[in-house]
Amino acid sequence: MPIERGYHHGDLRRAVLDAALDVIAAEGPAALSLRDLARRAGVSHAAPAHHFKDRAGLLTAIAVEGHGFLSEALGETANLSDLGVRYVRFADRHPAHFQIMFRPDLLHTRDPELLTARERTRGRLLAAVEGRGGEQAAGFTAAWAMAHGFATLLLSHNLDDFLGGRSPEDAFRSLVAGRESDS
């Protein structure tokens, strides 16, 4: 959503992040440029670089924020099925963040804030299998892959027919319940 020119930004950083999230959600990360974001925010083309240095810096900031949201969404559950539902819900509610967070080719992967944020998310995910042994850890990897794959397919609209009017969370629960009954 473009901001009118001449607007004095109390928080230019947030305005650029929000504009970037809008572009990513609508057109994907390939459509993102700092120059376009500056135009949308009604500031000089150099202004976003003061906060992010470059495009990868902006995307890294989005990934850091996304990992914070995901860590919060995952909570403290030890139930793998519930964890997967929370993961899918996060992706559905924060599609632009989700598209960026797991794309190291777009990020400054050695950024200290990103490393800390990723570790916090990883800690929440691993806490669900802590003390369960190797077999459960392998099950966790499969569960994470299932949730991530489901979320990716959801955001690319490849599951629209499968959803059949159900919420993504309910469809994922149904998928997991069917998988559990097959085991």
N, C-alpha and C positions, 0 to 999 in steps of 0.2 A: 504494500500500500504506500504510494508516494506521499511524502510529507511536503507541505507547501514550501516553496522557496522563501527565504527570508526568515524562517522559523529559527529562533535561537535555541540550540540544543543544550538542555540541561544535562543530557546524557547521550552524547553522540555515539559512544560505544554501543549502548543498548539499541539505539535507533538503527545503526548499521547491522547489528546482529539480527534484529527483528526483520529488517528488509531482506537480509540474506536468507533467513529461514523461510520467508515467503517465496523467494525465487526458487530455492531448492525444492520446496514442497510442490510448487507449480510446474517447474521445468527441469528439475534435477541439478546436480552440482556443476555440470558442464556449462550451464547458462550463466554462471556467477562471474561477475567481474567487479573489481573495486570501483572502477570508473562509473559503472551503471548504478552501483549502490550509492555512491556519492550523489549522483543525479537524483535518485529516488529520495534521498535524505535532504536534498536541497542545500548541499554544502560543496565546497571546492573538491575537485577530483583527488587532491592530495590529503584531504582530511582523514579518510579512513586509515591511511597508512600510518598516521600518528599513533593509532591504537593497535594496529595489527601488523604493521610492517609490510606484509604481502598477503596474497590470496591464501596461501597455506597457513599463515598465522591466523587469519580470520576463521578458516575451517577448523583449525586446532582449537580455537576458543569455543566454537560450536560443539566440538567433540567433548571438550572438558565439561561444558555445561550439560551435555547429554548424559555423560557418565554420572554426573551428580544426580540428575533426575532418575536415571535407571537404578542407581544404588538405593535411592529413597524408595522407589517403586517396589523393588525386590523385598525390602524389609528384612525381617529376621526369620522367615519361614524355613523349615527344614523339609518340607514336603515338596518333592521334585515336580509333581503335577501342578501344584499351586505356584511354584516358582516359574514354571513355563507359562502359565496363564498370565502372571504379572509381567513377564517379559513381552508377551504378545500385546498385552494392554498398553505397555509403554510404547512399543513401536507404532501402534495404532494411534495413540494420542500425540506422539512426537515424531512424525514420519521424517521430517527434515533432519533432525538430530540423528535418528537411526541410520539414515542413508550415509551420513558422514562418519560416524563413530568407528566403524569397522573398515575404513578405507585408508590404510596406511600410506597408499600412494598419493593421497591428497593432503597429508598432515606433516607437521614437524614432529616426527615420532619420538624424538629425544627431549621434547619439551618437558620440563620438570612438573608442571601442573598437569599435563596429560598423563604422564607416568603415574603420578599420585592418584588421579581420578580413575584410571584404568585398574590400578591395584585395589582401590576401594570396591569397584564393581566386581572384580575377580574374587575378592575376599567374601563378598556377599554370596556369590555363586558357589564358591567352594565350601562355605559354611554349611550348606545343605547336605554335603556328603562327608563332612568331617567325622572321622571315627567309624566309617562304614566299611573300610577295607577296599582293596583293589577292584573287586567286582562291582561294588557300588560306584566307585569313581569312574569306571568305564561306563556304567549306566548313566552317570551324570553327563559325561561327554555326549552320549547319544541323546539324552534329554535336551541338552543345550542346543545341539545340532538340529533337533526336531523343532524346538521353539524358534530358533533363529531362521531356519528354512521356512517355517510357516509364516513368520513375520515378514520375511523378504517376499514371499509369494503374495501375501496379503497386500503389501504396499504397491506391488506391481500389478495388482488387480487380476492376478491369475487364479484367485480363489473365489471370485465373485459368484460363480455358479455353485461352488461347493458350499458357500455360506447359506444359501437358500433362506435369506431373511434373518438368520441367527446372528448374534453378535460374534465378533472374532473370538472372544473369550469362551463363549459357549461352544463354538465350533472346535476350538482347540481342545477343550475338556472332553468333547465327544470323541475326537481323534485319539487322545491319550487313553480314554476309557476303553476304546476298541482295541488299542495296542496292548493294554494291560490284560484284557480278557484273552488275547491271543497267546500270552506268555505262559 
